[in-house]
């Protein structure tokens, strides 16, 4: 995914984000998420990292 990160970030910065209205668990961190999901940085990080559906 590394080759597309710069272009992805440019597109992600054009989107108007909102905080989730319902409780939401990030499939990257495996934890509850709120405001941090409503940023371009979160989504760039999301495509760089593997999903964490189960934390042991």
Secondary structure as UniProt FT lines:
FT   HELIX           2..4
FT   HELIX           5..12
FT   TURN            13..14
FT   STRAND          24..25
FT   TURN            27..29
FT   STRAND          32..33
FT   HELIX           35..38
FT   HELIX           40..48
//
